[in-house]
Amino acid sequence: MKDFLGNDFEVGDTIVYPKMSGRSVALCQGVVLKFNESGSVTVQPMVESWDGGRERSGTTRYIDTRTGKGFSPYADSAKKHMERPWGYKHKVTDKWISYEEYHAMNDDRRVYQTEAQREYTWASVIWKDYVKKETTVKPVTITRTDNIILVKKAGDA
């Protein structure tokens, strides 16, 4: 099959394609799995490829490796698995403060963000070492193949 630029691509090649048909500018990178009789292409999206790895086509599970059981990171019971919960980190000193402490700096709710708050940035949760984050992404079928672009042939470095 040929891509948008006229290059031939085959099973195993890496391609870039729009996440949605039409005028979508959100791009996704994936590996071609198969060509279907209908003319569509089945692709395995690469989770860490675009958008900083925040692709929404996958499922993320958090697993306690000691027990093998999964848990919701948003449940109150997940706090026991956290080394440090979500909060804010000072941009210079790396001092961490809680969500509540951060918002207590702003006593005037009419102001979007105070000078003191601007010195902090969002800090993600740090999970204990036994927590495993597992993301699985299901293959997708691309029906509109005229806007696919070949990135790398299979076997190329």
C-alpha positions in Angstrom: 0.0 0.0 0.0 1.2 3.6 -0.6 1.2 6.4 1.9 0.3 10.0 1.4 3.7 10.8 -0.1 3.7 7.8 -2.5 6.0 5.6 -0.4 5.2 1.9 -0.1 4.6 0.6 3.4 4.2 -3.0 4.5 3.4 -5.1 7.6 5.9 -4.2 10.4 6.6 -0.6 9.1 6.1 2.4 11.4 3.6 4.9 10.3 2.0 8.2 11.4 -1.8 8.6 11.0 -4.5 11.0 12.3 -6.4 9.8 15.4 -9.7 10.7 13.7 -10.7 10.9 10.1 -11.3 14.3 8.4 -9.3 17.3 9.5 -7.9 15.9 12.7 -4.4 17.3 13.6 -3.9 14.9 16.5 -1.3 12.4 15.2 -0.5 8.9 16.4 2.4 6.6 15.6 2.0 2.9 15.2 3.2 -0.3 13.6 1.3 -1.9 10.7 -0.1 -5.3 11.7 -2.1 -6.3 8.7 -3.9 -5.1 5.5 -7.6 -6.0 5.5 -9.7 -7.0 2.5 -11.9 -3.9 2.9 -8.8 -1.7 2.2 -8.4 -0.7 5.8 -5.2 -1.1 7.8 -4.8 -2.6 11.3 -2.2 -0.8 13.4 -0.7 -1.3 16.9 -0.4 2.3 18.4 2.8 3.1 20.1 1.9 4.3 23.6 5.0 6.4 24.2 5.0 7.9 20.7 3.0 11.2 20.6 1.4 13.4 23.2 4.0 12.5 25.8 2.6 9.0 26.1 -0.8 10.2 27.2 -2.7 8.5 24.4 -6.3 7.7 25.4 -6.7 4.6 23.3 -5.2 2.4 26.0 -6.1 1.0 29.4 -3.8 1.7 32.4 -3.9 -0.5 35.4 -2.1 -0.1 38.7 -1.0 -3.4 40.2 0.3 -4.3 43.7 3.0 -6.7 42.7 3.0 -8.2 46.2 -0.5 -9.5 45.8 -1.0 -9.3 42.0 -4.2 -7.4 42.6 -5.1 -4.2 40.7 -6.4 -1.0 42.3 -7.8 2.3 41.3 -5.4 5.2 41.7 -8.3 7.5 42.5 -9.8 5.5 45.4 -9.1 6.5 49.0 -7.7 3.0 49.6 -4.9 3.8 47.0 -3.3 6.2 49.5 -1.6 3.3 51.3 0.3 2.5 48.0 1.6 6.1 47.7 5.1 7.2 48.7 3.9 10.8 48.1 0.4 11.9 46.9 -0.4 14.5 44.2 0.6 18.0 45.1 2.8 20.9 44.1 6.6 21.2 43.9 8.6 24.4 44.3 10.3 25.2 41.0 13.6 26.1 42.7 13.8 24.2 46.0 11.8 21.1 45.0 9.9 21.4 48.3 6.6 19.5 48.0 3.3 20.9 49.4 -0.2 19.4 49.4 -3.1 20.4 47.2 -4.7 22.0 50.3 -1.5 24.0 51.2 -1.2 25.3 47.7 -4.8 26.6 47.5 -4.5 28.1 51.0 -2.0 30.5 49.5 -4.8 32.2 47.6 -7.1 33.9 50.0 -8.5 36.1 47.2 -10.5 33.8 45.0 -10.9 36.5 42.4 -7.2 36.2 41.5 -6.5 33.2 39.3 -3.0 32.5 40.7 -1.0 34.4 43.3 2.7 35.2 43.0 3.5 32.6 45.6 1.5 30.0 43.7 3.4 30.8 40.5 6.6 29.5 42.2 5.1 26.0 42.3 4.4 23.4 39.6 2.2 20.3 39.6 3.8 17.2 41.0 2.5 13.7 40.2 2.0 11.0 42.7 5.1 8.8 43.6 4.0 5.2 44.0 5.8 2.8 46.3 8.3 0.5 44.7 6.0 -2.5 44.6 3.4 -0.7 42.4 3.5 -1.5 38.7 1.8 0.7 36.2 0.7 -1.4 33.2 -0.7 0.2 30.0 -2.2 -1.9 27.3 -3.2 -0.6 23.9 -5.5 -2.4 21.6 -4.9 -2.4 17.9 -6.9 0.1 15.8 -8.3 -0.2 12.3 -7.7 2.7 10.0 -10.4 3.0 7.4 -9.2 6.2 5.7 -5.8 5.3 4.5 -5.1 8.2 2.2 -3.5 10.3 5.0 -1.0 7.7 6.4 2.7 8.7 6.3 5.5 6.2 6.4 8.0 7.0 9.2 10.3 3.9 9.2 10.6 0.7 7.3 10.7 -2.5 9.3 14.3 -3.4 10.0 15.7 0.1 9.5 17.7 1.5 12.4 
